[in-house]
Amino acid sequence: MLPAIKGFIKHSLVDWDGKIAAILFLPGCNFRCGYCHSPHLVPEGAPLEAIPWKNVAAFLDSQERWIDGVVVSGGEPFMHANLEDLLIELKARSLPVKIDTNGSYPARLRNAVEKKLVDFVACDLKAPFTKKYDEVAEVPDAAAAVAESARYLLTEPAPYEFRTTVCSAYLCEEEVVEMAISIRGARRYVLQVMRSNICLDPVLEGMRSYTRADLERIAKNVAPYVDEVFVRGREIPAENKEKSLFR
C-alpha cells in the first residue's frame, strides 16, 4: 500500500534546478516550525482529498518524454513507513527522484539513498545544532537526528543541498553563519526567503522578515564555509508587511 498523496503538481520549473519536475505532496510532519508555509499538510490526517495513485501513474506514463523527474515532498515524506513502495513505483518508470526532507529520519534516508531510490536530497536545516533546534522544530532530540543526516550527506552518497528558510523571528545573521560552519565543505547551501503570507503560526503571517537583499548579504558571510551558496525566493509585497520580526 502506498502513502496517501494529498497534492500533485504536474509540471514545475522551480522545484528541481534544471529539470521539469512533477511534485507529489505527502501529508504529515513531525516538526511544528511556526513559519511553515504548508500548514495544511502538517497534520498526518489532514482533511485533504487523496489523489489516487492510478491517476498520478497514468499522467507520469503519458509524460515520459516531458518530465525529467519527480519531487517527493510534504510534510515529511520519511514519516511514512511505506514511502519506499512509492519510490520503487517511481524508479520502475526510470524517473529520477528528488526528496525534500527535514532530516529527522536518518536511517530511512540512508536506506533510500543506498537502495538508489533517491537521486537528489534536499535537506532542511532549521537552526544551529543546539537546544535551539529542538525549540524551533518543537520536537525533542531533533538536533541530534538532523545532525546525523547532515553528516551522512556530507559524505556525498548522492547529490544534495542543504537549505534554510531564514525567518528573523528565529534566526539572527550570526546563527546562519554558525549553521554554515556546522556543514563546512557542503556542496550547496540554499538560503530561502520566508513566505509569510501563510504560516503554521498565524502570529507570523504578514510579518516582515529578511528580504532577498538581506539574504544575499548574509550569503557573502556564509560563502567561505561551503562550495556554493545560493539565495532562493522573493519576499511578499511590501504592502502586506505590517509588522516586523527583526530582533
C-alpha positions in Angstrom: 0.0 0.0 0.0 1.4 3.4 -1.0 1.3 6.5 1.2 -1.6 8.9 0.6 -0.9 11.7 -1.9 -2.5 14.9 -0.9 -1.1 17.2 -3.5 0.1 16.9 -7.1 1.7 19.5 -9.3 2.1 18.2 -12.8 4.9 20.5 -14.1 7.3 22.7 -12.1 10.3 24.6 -13.3 11.4 25.7 -9.8 11.5 22.7 -7.5 14.4 20.9 -9.1 17.0 23.2 -10.6 17.4 22.5 -14.3 14.6 20.0 -14.5 10.9 19.9 -15.4 9.5 18.0 -12.5 6.2 16.7 -11.2 5.7 17.1 -7.4 3.9 14.8 -5.1 3.0 16.1 -1.6 2.6 13.6 1.2 0.7 14.6 4.4 2.1 14.7 7.9 5.1 16.3 9.5 6.7 15.6 12.9 8.0 19.2 13.1 6.0 22.2 14.0 8.0 25.1 12.7 6.0 28.3 13.1 6.9 29.7 9.7 6.0 26.5 7.7 4.1 27.7 4.6 2.3 24.3 4.1 0.3 24.1 7.4 -2.4 22.2 5.6 0.0 19.3 5.2 1.3 19.2 8.7 -1.3 17.0 10.4 -1.0 13.5 9.1 -4.7 13.2 9.0 -5.1 16.4 7.1 -8.7 16.7 5.7 -7.5 16.9 2.1 -8.8 14.7 -0.7 -6.3 11.9 -1.6 -5.2 11.7 -5.2 -5.4 8.1 -6.5 -2.1 6.7 -7.4 -3.5 5.3 -10.6 -4.2 8.9 -11.7 -0.7 10.0 -10.9 0.8 6.9 -12.6 -1.2 7.4 -15.7 0.0 11.0 -16.0 3.6 10.1 -15.4 3.4 7.3 -18.0 1.8 9.7 -20.5 4.5 12.3 -19.9 7.5 10.1 -20.2 9.2 12.4 -22.7 8.3 15.7 -20.9 9.1 15.0 -17.3 12.7 15.0 -16.2 12.0 13.7 -12.6 9.6 13.6 -9.7 10.0 15.6 -6.4 8.5 13.8 -3.3 7.7 16.5 -0.7 5.5 17.1 2.2 5.0 17.3 5.1 7.9 15.0 5.9 8.0 12.1 3.4 10.1 9.8 5.6 7.3 9.8 8.3 5.6 7.2 6.1 7.0 3.7 6.7 5.7 2.7 3.2 7.4 5.6 1.4 9.8 3.0 -0.1 6.9 1.4 -2.0 6.2 4.8 -3.7 9.8 5.3 -4.5 10.0 1.9 -6.1 7.0 2.7 -8.3 8.7 5.9 -9.5 12.0 4.2 -10.1 10.3 1.5 -12.0 9.4 4.2 -14.5 13.1 5.2 -14.8 12.3 8.6 -13.3 14.9 10.4 -11.3 13.6 11.2 -7.8 14.3 14.2 -5.6 13.2 14.1 -2.0 12.5 17.0 0.3 13.2 16.1 4.0 13.7 17.7 7.4 16.4 15.2 8.0 14.8 13.8 11.2 14.8 10.2 9.9 18.5 9.5 9.2 18.1 5.7 9.0 15.3 5.9 6.5 17.2 8.5 4.5 20.3 6.3 4.4 18.2 3.3 3.3 16.6 5.1 0.4 19.8 6.5 -0.9 21.8 3.3 -0.6 19.0 1.4 -2.4 19.3 4.0 -5.1 15.7 5.0 -4.8 16.6 8.7 -4.5 18.8 10.7 -6.9 18.8 14.1 -5.1 18.2 15.0 -1.4 17.2 18.5 -0.3 17.6 18.6 3.5 16.3 21.4 5.6 18.3 22.9 8.4 16.2 24.9 10.9 18.7 26.3 13.4 22.2 25.6 14.9 22.6 22.1 16.2 21.9 23.2 19.8 18.8 23.1 22.0 17.5 25.9 19.8 16.9 23.4 17.1 14.5 21.5 19.2 12.8 24.7 20.2 12.3 25.8 16.5 11.1 22.3 15.4 9.2 21.8 18.7 10.5 18.3 18.8 12.8 16.8 21.4 16.2 15.5 20.1 15.5 17.0 16.6 19.0 18.4 16.5 20.7 15.1 17.0 18.7 13.4 14.3 19.2 16.1 11.7 22.9 16.3 12.5 23.2 12.6 11.8 21.5 13.1 8.4 23.8 16.1 7.7 26.9 14.1 8.5 25.8 11.3 6.2 25.0 13.7 3.3 28.4 15.3 3.7 30.0 12.0 2.7 28.3 12.6 -0.6 26.4 9.4 -1.0 24.1 11.2 -3.5 23.8 14.8 -4.9 22.3 17.0 -2.2 21.7 20.5 -1.0 21.1 21.9 2.5 18.6 24.7 2.7 17.3 27.1 5.4 14.3 29.3 5.4 15.7 32.3 7.2 13.0 33.6 9.5 14.1 36.6 11.6 11.8 35.5 14.4 14.1 32.5 15.0 17.5 33.2 13.4 19.9 36.1 13.6 22.6 36.5 10.9 25.3 35.1 13.2 23.4 31.9 13.7 23.1 31.4 9.9 26.8 31.6 9.7 27.1 29.2 12.6 24.9 26.7 10.7 27.1 27.0 7.6 30.2 26.3 9.7 28.5 23.1 11.0 28.2 21.8 7.4 31.6 23.1 6.4 32.5 21.8 3.0 28.9 21.2 1.9 28.4 21.2 -1.9 25.5 23.6 -1.7 23.7 25.7 0.9 20.5 27.5 -0.1 19.1 30.4 1.9 15.4 30.8 1.3 13.2 33.9 1.7 10.5 33.3 4.3 7.0 33.4 2.8 4.8 35.0 5.4 1.5 35.1 3.5 0.6 31.8 5.2 2.3 30.2 8.2 1.6 27.4 10.7 1.8 30.0 13.4 -0.7 32.8 12.5 1.2 35.3 14.5 3.9 35.2 11.8 1.6 35.9 8.9 2.2 39.2 7.2 5.2 39.9 9.3 8.4 41.3 7.7 11.4 39.1 7.8 14.7 39.1 5.9 14.4 40.3 2.3 16.2 38.7 -0.6 18.8 41.5 -0.4 19.4 40.7 3.2 20.0 37.1 2.4 22.4 37.9 -0.4 24.4 39.9 2.1 24.3 37.0 4.6 25.3 34.7 1.8 28.6 36.5 1.5 29.4 35.6 5.1 28.3 32.0 4.5 30.3 31.6 1.3 33.7 30.8 2.9 32.4 27.6 4.5 30.5 25.9 1.6 31.3 25.2 -2.0 28.2 27.2 -3.2 25.7 29.4 -1.5 22.5 30.3 -3.3 19.6 32.6 -2.4 16.1 31.4 -3.4 12.7 33.0 -3.3 11.3 36.5 -3.0 9.6 38.4 -0.2 5.9 39.1 -0.1 4.7 42.5 -1.4 5.6 45.5 0.8 2.0 46.5 1.4 1.5 43.2 3.3 4.4 43.8 5.6 2.5 45.2 8.5 4.7 44.0 11.4 8.4 43.4 11.8 10.2 40.3 13.2 13.6 41.8 13.2 15.4 41.5 16.5 
